[in-house]
């Protein structure tokens, strides 16, 4: 089995599908537990989980930074997103949630990409959102020893991987907002302003859509715009259709003007974007991020 002394960011990104196929096989071959026993299993780690019905015909995959907390949520009918979808799709002779089974793996990096990869390449019938974020892979054989060793090495040395990703992002200058041309790819980005400094760090499955459709236009789907309006301008979010996600037209105009005076930089990421975002937020503490402030 090959041993690795180091691995660079670019190589990991280029081998992302191979690495995710390794993890998918690990997930599918992991031990199976009755979902009703999850309180006794209590996995204290970040990772990806896979839920199957009793006949193993319908399944759901998800990721979580705290698997124990998420799995307790998924094992309860009133809070389970997978079971709500199952109930809507298969009306009538439904299996009880206690009859479902669970598989999971712990991992330190690439849990979002593995979730997206499994949705397409298992595939999972009960996932209804965030599908088709990865390509269907036909040509893979079973993972070889070298691929497995590389996956294990990356999971152990994930902090070095994130530091390498950070160096790639910060090597780029911030671009004036209206001059930016992000690609239609997954990635991580940061937003800054001459007066306020670093404003926000985010991750997305599509950099172009997040830049052009969310942050440039829609407060409803942009946490950055909502936090900007509240913290910088002191605006209060308005309620519409039961959602507190709107500002007045005048307030939206002020936010748009501010954003056009801001800067953005970005880096495409095929492996580890969620963890890179968490790491960067924890290190740089942007003033408009609210989640993962304690990540280091």
KOLLOMAR-333957 format. One record per atom (N, C-alpha, C, CB): residue in one letter; x, y, z. Coordinates in steps of 0.1 Angstrom, whole numbers, padded with zeros to 4 digits, always signed. Glycine has a CB too. Example, Ala and Ser with C-alpha at 12.3 -4.5 7.8 and 13.67 -1.06 7.14 Angstrom:
BEGIN
a+0132-0057+0078;a+0123-0045+0078;a+0132-0033+0078;a+0113-0045+0090;s+0128-0022+0071;s+0137-0011+0071;s+0129+0000+0079;s+0141-0006+0057;
end
This chain:
BEGIN
x+0008-0012+0000;x+0000+0000+0000;x+0009+0012+0000;x-0010+0000+0012;x+0005+0022-0009;x+0014+0034-0010;x+0012+0043+0003;x+0010+0042-0022;x+0024+0048+0007;x+0023+0058+0018;x+0025+0072+0013;x+0034+0055+0029;x+0019+0082+0019;x+0019+0096+0014;x+0026+0104+0025;x+0005+0101+0011;x+0035+0113+0021;x+0041+0122+0030;x+0034+0135+0030;x+0056+0124+0027;x+0028+0139+0018;x+0021+0151+0016;x+0012+0150+0004;x+0030+0163+0015;x+0002+0159+0003;x-0007+0159-0008;x-0011+0173-0010;x-0019+0149-0007;x-0010+0178-0023;x-0013+0192-0025;x-0028+0194-0028;x-0004+0198-0036;x-0033+0207-0026;x-0047+0210-0029;x-0051+0207-0043;x-0048+0225-0026;x-0043+0211-0053;x-0047+0209-0067;x-0049+0194-0070;x-0037+0215-0076;x-0040+0185-0065;x-0042+0171-0068;x-0055+0165-0062;x-0030+0163-0062;x-0058+0170-0049;x-0070+0165-0043;x-0082+0170-0051;x-0071+0171-0028;x-0082+0182-0055;x-0094+0187-0063;x-0095+0179-0076;x-0092+0202-0066;x-0084+0176-0083;x-0085+0168-0095;x-0089+0154-0093;x-0071+0169-0102;x-0087+0148-0082;x-0090+0134-0079;x-0103+0133-0071;x-0079+0128-0072;x-0111+0144-0070;x-0122+0144-0061;x-0132+0132-0064;x-0130+0157-0063;x-0135+0130-0076;x-0145+0119-0079;x-0140+0105-0075;x-0148+0119-0094;x-0127+0103-0077;x-0121+0090-0073;x-0121+0089-0058;x-0106+0089-0077;x-0118+0100-0051;x-0118+0099-0036;x-0132+0098-0031;x-0112+0112-0030;x-0142+0104-0037;x-0156+0103-0032;x-0162+0089-0035;x-0165+0114-0039;x-0157+0083-0046;x-0161+0069-0048;x-0156+0060-0037;x-0156+0065-0062;x-0144+0062-0033;x-0138+0054-0021;x-0148+0056-0009;x-0124+0059-0018;x-0151+0068-0006;x-0160+0070+0006;x-0174+0065+0004;x-0161+0085+0009;x-0179+0065-0008;x-0192+0059-0011;x-0192+0044-0008;x-0197+0062-0025;x-0181+0038-0013;x-0180+0023-0010;x-0179+0020+0005;x-0168+0018-0018;x-0172+0029+0012;x-0170+0027+0026;x-0184+0029+0033;x-0161+0037+0032;x-0192+0038+0029;x-0205+0041+0035;x-0214+0029+0032;x-0211+0053+0029;x-0214+0024+0020;x-0223+0013+0016;x-0219+0000+0023;x-0224+0011+0001;x-0206-0002+0026;x-0202-0014+0032;x-0201-0013+0047;x-0188-0018+0027;x-0205-0002+0053;x-0204+0000+0068;x-0215-0008+0074;x-0205+0015+0071;x-0214-0009+0087;x-0224-0016+0095;x-0238-0010+0094;x-0220-0017+0110;x-0248-0018+0095;x-0262-0013+0094;x-0269-0014+0108;x-0270-0022+0083;x-0276-0004+0112;x-0282-0003+0125;x-0297+0000+0123;x-0275+0008+0134;x-0305-0005+0132;x-0319-0001+0132;x-0320+0014+0136;x-0328-0009+0142;x-0327+0022+0128;x-0328+0036+0131;x-0333+0039+0145;x-0337+0043+0121;x-0341+0030+0150;x-0347+0032+0164;x-0336+0031+0175;x-0358+0022+0166;x-0325+0026+0172;x-0314+0024+0182;x-0304+0035+0181;x-0307+0011+0180;x-0307+0046+0174;x-0297+0056+0172;x-0293+0063+0185;x-0303+0067+0163;x-0302+0064+0195;x-0298+0070+0207;x-0287+0062+0215;x-0310+0072+0216;x-0287+0049+0212;x-0276+0041+0218;x-0263+0042+0210;x-0281+0026+0219;x-0264+0044+0197;x-0252+0045+0189;x-0245+0058+0191;x-0256+0043+0174;x-0252+0069+0190;x-0247+0082+0193;x-0233+0086+0188;x-0247+0084+0208;x-0231+0086+0175;x-0218+0089+0169;x-0214+0103+0171;x-0218+0086+0154;x-0203+0105+0179;x-0198+0119+0182;x-0188+0123+0172;x-0192+0119+0196;x-0192+0126+0160;x-0183+0130+0149;x-0191+0137+0138;x-0176+0118+0143;x-0184+0143+0129;x-0190+0148+0117;x-0190+0137+0107;x-0182+0161+0111;x-0199+0137+0097;x-0199+0127+0087;x-0211+0127+0078;x-0199+0114+0094;x-0213+0115+0072;x-0224+0113+0062;x-0232+0101+0066;x-0219+0112+0048;x-0245+0101+0065;x-0254+0090+0069;x-0263+0086+0058;x-0262+0094+0081;x-0267+0073+0058;x-0275+0067+0047;x-0286+0059+0054;x-0266+0058+0038;x-0298+0063+0050;x-0310+0057+0056;x-0317+0049+0046;x-0320+0067+0063;x-0321+0036+0049;x-0328+0027+0039;x-0341+0022+0045;x-0319+0015+0036;x-0351+0020+0037;x-0363+0013+0041;x-0361-0002+0043;x-0375+0016+0031;x-0370-0009+0050;x-0368-0023+0053;x-0365-0031+0041;x-0381-0028+0060;x-0371-0028+0029;x-0368-0036+0017;x-0355-0031+0009;x-0380-0036+0008;x-0349-0021+0015;x-0337-0015+0009;x-0339-0010-0006;x-0326-0025+0009;x-0351-0005-0008;x-0355+0000-0021;x-0354+0015-0022;x-0369-0005-0026;x-0357+0021-0011;x-0357+0036-0011;x-0348+0041+0000;x-0372+0041-0008;x-0341+0051-0003;x-0330+0056+0006;x-0328+0071+0006;x-0317+0049+0002;x-0321+0075+0016;x-0319+0090+0018;x-0304+0092+0023;x-0329+0096+0028;x-0297+0102+0018;x-0284+0104+0023;x-0283+0119+0028;x-0273+0102+0012;x-0275+0121+0039;x-0274+0134+0044;x-0260+0136+0051;x-0285+0137+0054;x-0257+0149+0054;x-0244+0152+0060;x-0247+0160+0073;x-0235+0159+0051;x-0238+0159+0082;x-0239+0167+0094;x-0226+0170+0101;x-0249+0160+0104;x-0225+0181+0107;x-0213+0184+0115;x-0213+0177+0128;x-0211+0199+0117;x-0225+0175+0133;x-0227+0167+0145;x-0237+0155+0142;x-0233+0176+0157;x-0232+0144+0139;x-0240+0133+0134;x-0250+0128+0145;x-0231+0121+0131;x-0246+0128+0158;x-0255+0123+0168;x-0267+0132+0169;x-0247+0123+0182;x-0265+0145+0168;x-0277+0154+0169;x-0286+0153+0157;x-0272+0169+0170;x-0280+0152+0145;x-0288+0151+0133;x-0295+0138+0132;x-0279+0153+0121;x-0289+0127+0136;x-0295+0114+0135;x-0307+0113+0145;x-0285+0103+0138;x-0306+0119+0157;x-0317+0119+0166;x-0329+0126+0160;x-0313+0126+0180;x-0326+0137+0153;x-0336+0144+0146;x-0343+0136+0135;x-0330+0157+0140;x-0335+0128+0128;x-0340+0120+0117;x-0347+0108+0122;x-0329+0116+0108;x-0345+0104+0134;x-0352+0092+0139;x-0365+0095+0146;x-0343+0085+0149;x-0369+0108+0146;x-0382+0112+0151;x-0391+0117+0140;x-0380+0123+0162;x-0403+0111+0140;x-0412+0114+0129;x-0415+0129+0127;x-0425+0107+0131;x-0417+0136+0138;x-0421+0151+0137;x-0409+0159+0131;x-0425+0156+0150;x-0397+0155+0133;x-0385+0163+0129;x-0377+0157+0117;x-0376+0166+0140;x-0381+0146+0112;x-0373+0138+0102;x-0377+0143+0088;x-0376+0123+0103;x-0367+0149+0082;x-0369+0154+0068;x-0370+0142+0058;x-0357+0163+0063;x-0363+0132+0060;x-0364+0120+0051;x-0378+0114+0052;x-0353+0110+0054;x-0383+0112+0065;x-0396+0106+0066;x-0407+0114+0061;x-0398+0102+0081;x-0406+0127+0062;x-0416+0136+0057;x-0417+0134+0042;x-0414+0150+0060;x-0406+0133+0035;x-0405+0131+0021;x-0411+0117+0018;x-0391+0132+0015;x-0407+0107+0025;x-0412+0093+0023;x-0427+0093+0024;x-0405+0084+0033;x-0432+0100+0034;x-0447+0100+0037;x-0454+0106+0025;x-0450+0107+0050;x-0448+0117+0019;x-0455+0124+0008;x-0455+0116-0005;x-0448+0137+0006;x-0443+0109-0007;x-0442+0101-0019;x-0449+0088-0019;x-0427+0098-0022;x-0449+0081-0008;x-0455+0068-0007;x-0467+0068+0003;x-0445+0058-0002;x-0478+0074-0002;x-0490+0075+0007;x-0496+0061+0008;x-0500+0085+0001;x-0502+0059+0019;x-0509+0046+0021;x-0502+0036+0030;x-0511+0039+0007;x-0497+0026+0024;x-0490+0015+0032;x-0476+0019+0036;x-0490+0002+0025;x-0475+0028+0045;x-0462+0033+0049;x-0456+0024+0060;x-0463+0048+0055;x-0443+0023+0059;x-0435+0016+0070;x-0433+0026+0081;x-0422+0011+0065;x-0433+0021+0093;x-0430+0030+0105;x-0415+0034+0104;x-0433+0023+0118;x-0412+0046+0110;x-0399+0051+0109;x-0389+0041+0117;x-0398+0065+0116;x-0394+0034+0127;x-0386+0025+0135;x-0381+0013+0127;x-0393+0021+0147;x-0387+0011+0115;x-0384-0001+0107;x-0372+0002+0097;x-0396-0006+0099;x-0368+0015+0096;x-0357+0019+0087;x-0344+0015+0093;x-0358+0034+0084;x-0334+0015+0084;x-0320+0011+0088;x-0311+0023+0085;x-0316-0001+0082;x-0300+0023+0092;x-0290+0034+0091;x-0276+0029+0089;x-0291+0043+0103;x-0268+0036+0080;x-0254+0034+0079;x-0248+0048+0080;x-0250+0027+0065;x-0236+0048+0085;x-0229+0061+0085;x-0214+0060+0085;x-0233+0069+0098;x-0207+0070+0081;x-0192+0071+0083;x-0189+0084+0088;x-0185+0068+0069;x-0178+0085+0097;x-0173+0097+0102;x-0162+0102+0092;x-0167+0095+0116;x-0161+0115+0090;x-0151+0121+0082;x-0148+0135+0086;x-0155+0120+0067;x-0136+0140+0083;x-0132+0153+0087;x-0133+0163+0075;x-0118+0153+0091;x-0134+0158+0063;x-0135+0168+0052;x-0142+0161+0040;x-0120+0172+0047;x-0149+0170+0033;x-0157+0166+0021;x-0170+0159+0024;x-0149+0156+0012;x-0177+0163+0035;x-0190+0157+0038;x-0200+0162+0028;x-0194+0159+0052;x-0200+0174+0024;x-0210+0180+0015;x-0209+0173+0001;x-0209+0195+0014;x-0196+0172-0003;x-0194+0166-0016;x-0198+0151-0017;x-0179+0167-0021;x-0195+0144-0005;x-0199+0130-0005;x-0214+0129-0005;x-0193+0123+0008;x-0221+0137+0002;x-0236+0137+0002;x-0241+0139-0012;x-0241+0148+0011;x-0236+0149-0019;x-0240+0152-0033;x-0236+0140-0042;x-0234+0165-0038;x-0225+0135-0040;x-0220+0124-0049;x-0229+0111-0047;x-0205+0120-0045;x-0233+0108-0035;x-0241+0097-0032;x-0255+0098-0037;x-0241+0094-0017;x-0260+0110-0037;x-0274+0113-0042;x-0275+0108-0056;x-0277+0128-0041;x-0264+0111-0064;x-0264+0108-0078;x-0259+0093-0081;x-0256+0118-0086;x-0249+0089-0074;x-0242+0077-0077;x-0246+0064-0069;x-0228+0079-0076;x-0256+0066-0059;x-0261+0053-0053;x-0272+0048-0062;x-0266+0056-0039;x-0282+0055-0066;x-0287+0069-0062;x-0297+0067-0051;x-0293+0076-0074;x-0301+0079-0045;x-0311+0079-0034;x-0324+0084-0039;x-0305+0087-0022;x-0335+0077-0036;x-0348+0081-0041;x-0355+0091-0032;x-0357+0069-0042;x-0351+0093-0020;x-0359+0102-0010;x-0352+0115-0009;x-0359+0095+0003;x-0341+0118-0015;x-0336+0132-0015;x-0342+0140-0026;x-0320+0131-0018;x-0348+0151-0023;x-0356+0159-0032;x-0350+0172-0035;x-0370+0161-0027;x-0340+0176-0027;x-0333+0189-0029;x-0318+0187-0030;x-0336+0199-0018;x-0311+0196-0037;x-0297+0196-0038;x-0292+0183-0046;x-0290+0196-0025;x-0301+0178-0055;x-0297+0167-0063;x-0290+0172-0076;x-0309+0158-0067;x-0283+0163-0083;x-0276+0166-0095;x-0265+0176-0094;x-0286+0171-0106;x-0259+0177-0082;x-0248+0186-0080;x-0234+0180-0084;x-0247+0191-0065;x-0235+0167-0085;x-0223+0159-0090;x-0227+0151-0103;x-0217+0150-0079;x-0217+0147-0110;x-0220+0140-0122;x-0222+0125-0119;x-0209+0141-0133;x-0230+0118-0127;x-0231+0104-0126;x-0218+0097-0132;x-0244+0098-0134;x-0212+0089-0124;x-0199+0083-0128;x-0202+0068-0132;x-0189+0084-0116;x-0198+0065-0144;x-0201+0051-0149;x-0188+0042-0149;x-0207+0052-0163;x-0177+0049-0150;x-0165+0041-0154;x-0157+0036-0142;x-0156+0049-0162;x-0161+0038-0130;x-0153+0034-0118;x-0154+0019-0115;x-0157+0042-0106;x-0143+0013-0113;x-0143+0000-0107;x-0142+0001-0092;x-0131-0009-0113;x-0141-0010-0085;x-0139-0008-0071;x-0126-0001-0067;x-0139-0022-0064;x-0126+0007-0057;x-0115+0015-0053;x-0102+0006-0050;x-0118+0023-0041;x-0091+0010-0054;x-0079+0002-0052;x-0072+0007-0039;x-0069+0004-0064;x-0062+0000-0035;x-0055+0002-0022;x-0049+0016-0022;x-0044-0008-0020;x-0044+0021-0033;x-0038+0034-0033;x-0048+0045-0031;x-0031+0037-0046;x-0060+0044-0037;x-0071+0054-0035;x-0075+0054-0021;x-0082+0050-0045;x-0077+0042-0015;x-0081+0041-0001;x-0071+0047+0008;x-0084+0026+0003;x-0058+0044+0006;x-0048+0050+0014;x-0048+0065+0013;x-0034+0045+0010;x-0050+0071+0001;x-0050+0085-0001;x-0062+0091+0006;x-0051+0089-0016;x-0074+0085+0006;x-0085+0090+0013;x-0082+0090+0028;x-0097+0081+0011;x-0076+0080+0033;x-0073+0079+0048;x-0063+0090+0051;x-0068+0065+0051;x-0053+0092+0043;x-0043+0102+0045;x-0049+0116+0046;x-0032+0101+0035;x-0058+0119+0037;x-0064+0132+0036;x-0073+0134+0049;x-0073+0134+0024;x-0080+0124+0053;x-0089+0125+0065;x-0080+0128+0077;x-0097+0113+0067;x-0069+0122+0078;x-0060+0124+0090;x-0054+0138+0089;x-0049+0114+0090;x-0049+0142+0077;x-0042+0155+0076;x-0050+0166+0069;x-0029+0153+0067;x-0063+0166+0073;x-0073+0175+0066;x-0069+0190+0070;x-0087+0172+0071;x-0064+0192+0082;x-0061+0206+0085;x-0050+0212+0075;x-0055+0207+0099;x-0040+0204+0072;x-0030+0208+0062;x-0037+0211+0048;x-0019+0198+0061;x-0047+0203+0045;x-0054+0205+0032;x-0061+0218+0033;x-0064+0193+0030;x-0068+0221+0044;x-0075+0234+0045;x-0066+0246+0045;x-0083+0234+0058;x-0054+0245+0051;x-0044+0256+0051;x-0040+0258+0036;x-0032+0252+0060;x-0038+0247+0029;x-0034+0248+0015;x-0045+0255+0007;x-0030+0235+0009;x-0058+0251+0009;x-0069+0258+0003;x-0070+0273+0006;x-0082+0251+0006;x-0067+0276+0019;x-0067+0290+0023;x-0057+0298+0015;x-0065+0291+0038;x-0045+0292+0014;x-0034+0299+0006;x-0038+0302-0008;x-0021+0291+0007;x-0045+0293-0014;x-0050+0294-0028;x-0060+0306-0029;x-0056+0281-0034;x-0069+0306-0020;x-0080+0317-0020;x-0074+0330-0017;x-0090+0314-0010;x-0065+0332-0007;x-0060+0345-0004;x-0049+0350-0013;x-0054+0345+0010;x-0045+0341-0022;x-0035+0345-0032;x-0041+0354-0043;x-0028+0333-0039;x-0055+0353-0044;x-0062+0361-0053;x-0066+0375-0047;x-0075+0354-0058;x-0066+0385-0055;x-0070+0398-0050;x-0085+0399-0051;x-0064+0410-0059;x-0091+0407-0041;x-0105+0409-0042;x-0108+0418-0055;x-0111+0417-0029;x-0119+0414-0062;x-0123+0420-0074;x-0135+0430-0072;x-0127+0410-0085;x-0135+0442-0078;x-0147+0450-0076;x-0159+0442-0080;x-0146+0463-0085;x-0170+0444-0073;x-0182+0436-0074;x-0187+0435-0088;x-0193+0441-0065;x-0188+0446-0095;x-0194+0445-0109;x-0184+0441-0119;x-0200+0459-0112;x-0172+0438-0116;x-0162+0432-0125;x-0160+0417-0124;x-0149+0440-0123;x-0166+0411-0113;x-0164+0397-0110;x-0171+0388-0121;x-0169+0394-0096;x-0165+0377-0124;x-0171+0367-0133;x-0169+0353-0128;x-0164+0369-0147;x-0176+0350-0117;x-0174+0337-0111;x-0179+0326-0121;x-0182+0336-0098;x-0173+0314-0120;x-0177+0303-0128;x-0190+0296-0122;x-0166+0292-0130;x-0197+0288-0130;x-0208+0280-0126;x-0203+0267-0120;x-0218+0277-0137;x-0195+0268-0109;x-0189+0257-0102;x-0190+0258-0087;x-0174+0255-0106;x-0189+0247-0080;x-0189+0248-0065;x-0177+0256-0061;x-0189+0234-0059;x-0178+0262-0049;x-0166+0269-0045;x-0168+0277-0032;x-0161+0279-0055;x-0158+0284-0028;x-0157+0293-0016;x-0154+0307-0020;x-0147+0287-0005;x-0160+0317-0013;x-0157+0331-0017;x-0157+0339-0005;x-0169+0336-0026;x-0151+0351-0006;x-0151+0361+0005;x-0155+0375-0001;x-0137+0361+0012;x-0161+0383+0007;x-0166+0396+0003;x-0160+0406+0013;x-0182+0397+0003;x-0155+0417+0008;x-0149+0427+0016;x-0154+0441+0012;x-0134+0427+0015;x-0150+0451+0020;x-0154+0465+0018;x-0143+0474+0023;x-0168+0469+0024;x-0141+0485+0016;x-0130+0494+0020;x-0132+0499+0034;x-0129+0506+0010;x-0144+0503+0038;x-0146+0508+0051;x-0147+0498+0062;x-0159+0517+0051;x-0154+0487+0059;x-0157+0477+0070;x-0147+0464+0069;x-0171+0472+0068;x-0139+0463+0060;x-0130+0452+0059;x-0137+0439+0054;x-0123+0450+0073;x-0132+0428+0060;x-0138+0415+0055;x-0152+0414+0061;x-0129+0403+0060;x-0162+0412+0052;x-0176+0412+0055;x-0181+0398+0057;x-0184+0419+0045;x-0178+0389+0048;x-0185+0376+0047;x-0177+0366+0040;x-0199+0378+0040;x-0178+0353+0045;x-0172+0342+0038;x-0183+0331+0036;x-0160+0336+0046;x-0184+0326+0024;x-0194+0316+0021;x-0190+0305+0012;x-0206+0323+0015;x-0198+0294+0012;x-0196+0283+0002;x-0209+0281-0005;x-0191+0270+0010;x-0207+0275-0017;x-0219+0273-0026;x-0217+0262-0036;x-0223+0286-0033;x-0227+0256-0041;x-0226+0246-0051;x-0225+0252-0065;x-0237+0236-0051;x-0227+0266-0066;x-0226+0273-0078;x-0223+0287-0076;x-0240+0272-0086;x-0210+0291-0078;x-0205+0304-0075;x-0212+0315-0083;x-0190+0305-0078;x-0215+0312-0096;x-0221+0322-0104;x-0236+0325-0099;x-0222+0318-0119;x-0243+0315-0096;x-0257+0317-0091;x-0257+0324-0078;x-0264+0304-0090;x-0248+0321-0069;x-0248+0327-0056;x-0244+0342-0057;x-0238+0320-0047;x-0235+0345-0066;x-0231+0359-0069;x-0242+0367-0076;x-0218+0359-0077;x-0248+0362-0087;x-0256+0370-0095;x-0271+0369-0091;x-0255+0365-0109;x-0276+0357-0086;x-0290+0356-0083;x-0293+0358-0068;x-0295+0342-0087;x-0284+0355-0060;x-0286+0356-0045;x-0281+0369-0040;x-0280+0344-0038;x-0268+0370-0039;x-0262+0382-0032;x-0264+0395-0040;x-0247+0380-0030;x-0265+0395-0053;x-0267+0407-0061;x-0282+0411-0061;x-0262+0405-0075;x-0291+0402-0058;x-0305+0405-0061;x-0315+0402-0050;x-0310+0399-0073;x-0314+0390-0044;x-0325+0384-0036;x-0321+0383-0021;x-0328+0370-0041;x-0327+0392-0013;x-0325+0391+0001;x-0331+0379+0007;x-0331+0403+0008;x-0342+0374+0001;x-0349+0362+0006;x-0340+0350+0007;x-0361+0359-0003;x-0331+0348-0003;x-0322+0336-0003;x-0308+0340+0000;x-0323+0330-0017;x-0305+0352+0004;x-0291+0356+0007;x-0289+0360+0022;x-0287+0368-0002;x-0283+0351+0029;x-0279+0354+0043;x-0270+0366+0044;x-0273+0342+0050;x-0261+0368+0034;x-0252+0379+0034;x-0260+0392+0033;x-0243+0378+0022;x-0270+0393+0024;x-0278+0406+0023;x-0286+0408+0036;x-0288+0405+0011;x-0292+0398+0042;x-0300+0399+0054;x-0291+0404+0065;x-0307+0386+0058;x-0279+0398+0067;x-0270+0402+0078;x-0265+0416+0075;x-0259+0392+0079;x-0262+0420+0063;x-0257+0433+0059;x-0268+0444+0063;x-0254+0434+0044;x-0280+0441+0059;x-0291+0451+0062;x-0293+0453+0077;x-0304+0446+0055;x-0292+0442+0084;x-0294+0443+0099;x-0282+0449+0106;x-0298+0429+0104;x-0270+0444+0103;x-0259+0448+0111;x-0253+0461+0107;x-0249+0437+0111;x-0252+0464+0094;x-0245+0476+0089;x-0255+0487+0089;x-0239+0474+0075;x-0267+0485+0084;x-0277+0496+0082;x-0287+0497+0094;x-0284+0494+0069;x-0288+0486+0102;x-0298+0487+0113;x-0312+0484+0108;x-0297+0499+0120;x-0314+0479+0096;x-0328+0476+0092;x-0334+0464+0099;x-0327+0474+0076;x-0347+0464+0099;x-0354+0453+0105;x-0360+0445+0094;x-0365+0458+0115;x-0358+0432+0094;x-0364+0423+0084;x-0379+0423+0085;x-0359+0409+0085;x-0386+0424+0073;x-0400+0424+0072;x-0406+0410+0070;x-0405+0434+0062;x-0418+0408+0074;x-0425+0395+0072;x-0434+0395+0060;x-0433+0391+0085;x-0432+0385+0052;x-0441+0384+0040;x-0443+0369+0038;x-0435+0391+0027;x-0455+0365+0036;x-0458+0350+0034;x-0452+0342+0045;x-0452+0345+0021;x-0453+0348+0058;x-0448+0340+0069;x-0433+0340+0071;x-0453+0327+0069;x-0425+0346+0062;x-0411+0346+0062;x-0405+0359+0066;x-0405+0341+0049;x-0396+0360+0076;x-0390+0373+0079;x-0377+0374+0071;x-0387+0373+0095;x-0378+0377+0058;x-0367+0377+0049;x-0367+0389+0039;x-0366+0364+0042;x-0374+0399+0043;x-0375+0410+0033;x-0372+0424+0039;x-0390+0410+0028;x-0367+0433+0031;x-0366+0447+0034;x-0375+0455+0025;x-0351+0451+0033;x-0377+0468+0028;x-0384+0477+0019;x-0377+0480+0007;x-0388+0490+0027;x-0383+0485-0003;x-0377+0488-0016;x-0365+0498-0014;x-0387+0493-0026;x-0368+0508-0005;x-0357+0518-0002;x-0345+0511+0004;x-0363+0529+0007;x-0348+0503+0014;x-0337+0496+0021;x-0329+0487+0011;x-0343+0488+0032;x-0337+0480+0002;x-0330+0471-0007;x-0321+0479-0017;x-0341+0463-0016;x-0325+0491-0020;x-0318+0500-0029;x-0304+0504-0022;x-0326+0512-0033;x-0305+0507-0009;x-0293+0510-0002;x-0283+0499-0001;x-0297+0515+0013;x-0289+0487+0001;x-0281+0475+0002;x-0274+0472-0012;x-0289+0462+0006;x-0282+0474-0022;x-0276+0472-0036;x-0264+0481-0038;x-0287+0474-0047;x-0266+0494-0034;x-0255+0504-0036;x-0243+0500-0028;x-0260+0518-0032;x-0245+0495-0016;x-0233+0491-0008;x-0226+0479-0014;x-0238+0488+0007;x-0234+0470-0019;x-0228+0458-0025;x-0219+0461-0037;x-0238+0447-0029;x-0224+0471-0045;x-0217+0475-0057;x-0204+0482-0053;x-0225+0484-0066;x-0203+0487-0041;x-0190+0493-0036;x-0181+0482-0030;x-0193+0504-0026;x-0185+0470-0030;x-0178+0459-0023;x-0169+0451-0033;x-0188+0449-0016;x-0162+0442-0027;x-0153+0434-0035;x-0155+0419-0032;x-0138+0438-0033;x-0152+0410-0042;x-0153+0396-0040;x-0141+0388-0046;x-0167+0391-0046;x-0138+0377-0039;x-0128+0368-0045;x-0133+0354-0043;x-0114+0370-0039;x-0129+0345-0051;x-0135+0331-0050;x-0125+0321-0056;x-0148+0331-0058;x-0128+0309-0052;x-0120+0297-0056;x-0129+0286-0059;x-0109+0294-0046;x-0128+0279-0071;x-0136+0267-0073;x-0131+0256-0063;x-0135+0262-0087;x-0140+0248-0058;x-0136+0237-0048;x-0145+0225-0052;x-0138+0242-0033;x-0138+0214-0055;x-0145+0202-0058;x-0145+0192-0046;x-0139+0195-0070;x-0137+0195-0036;x-0135+0186-0024;x-0132+0195-0012;x-0124+0176-0027;x-0142+0196-0003;x-0139+0202+0010;x-0144+0216+0012;x-0125+0202+0013;x-0154+0220+0004;x-0157+0235+0004;x-0164+0238+0017;x-0167+0238-0007;x-0172+0230+0023;x-0179+0233+0036;x-0169+0234+0047;x-0189+0222+0039;x-0159+0225+0048;x-0149+0226+0058;x-0140+0238+0056;x-0141+0213+0059;x-0137+0241+0044;x-0128+0253+0041;x-0135+0265+0045;x-0124+0254+0026;x-0148+0266+0043;x-0156+0278+0047;x-0156+0279+0062;x-0171+0277+0042;x-0158+0268+0069;x-0159+0268+0084;x-0145+0272+0090;x-0163+0254+0089;x-0135+0267+0084;x-0121+0270+0088;x-0118+0285+0087;x-0111+0262+0081;x-0122+0290+0075;x-0119+0304+0072;x-0127+0314+0081;x-0121+0307+0058;x-0140+0310+0083;x-0148+0318+0092;x-0142+0318+0106;x-0163+0313+0092;x-0139+0307+0111;x-0133+0306+0124;x-0120+0314+0126;x-0130+0292+0128;x-0112+0314+0115;x-0099+0321+0116;x-0100+0336+0114;x-0090+0315+0105;x-0109+0340+0105;x-0109+0355+0101;x-0121+0362+0107;x-0110+0356+0086;x-0131+0355+0113;x-0142+0361+0119;x-0148+0373+0112;x-0138+0366+0133;x-0153+0371+0100;x-0160+0382+0092;x-0172+0387+0100;x-0164+0376+0078;x-0174+0400+0098;x-0184+0406+0107;x-0198+0403+0104;x-0183+0421+0106;x-0201+0397+0092;x-0215+0394+0088;x-0218+0379+0088;x-0218+0400+0075;x-0208+0371+0092;x-0211+0356+0093;x-0216+0354+0107;x-0198+0348+0091;x-0226+0345+0108;x-0232+0342+0121;x-0229+0327+0125;x-0246+0344+0121;x-0227+0319+0115;x-0225+0304+0118;x-0211+0301+0119;x-0232+0296+0107;x-0208+0291+0126;x-0194+0285+0127;x-0184+0295+0132;x-0190+0280+0114;x-0188+0305+0140;x-0179+0315+0146;x-0168+0308+0154;x-0186+0325+0154;x-0171+0297+0160;x-0161+0290+0169;x-0152+0280+0162;x-0168+0284+0180;x-0154+0279+0148;x-0146+0270+0141;x-0131+0275+0140;x-0151+0267+0127;x-0122+0267+0142;x-0108+0271+0141;x-0100+0262+0131;x-0101+0270+0154;
end
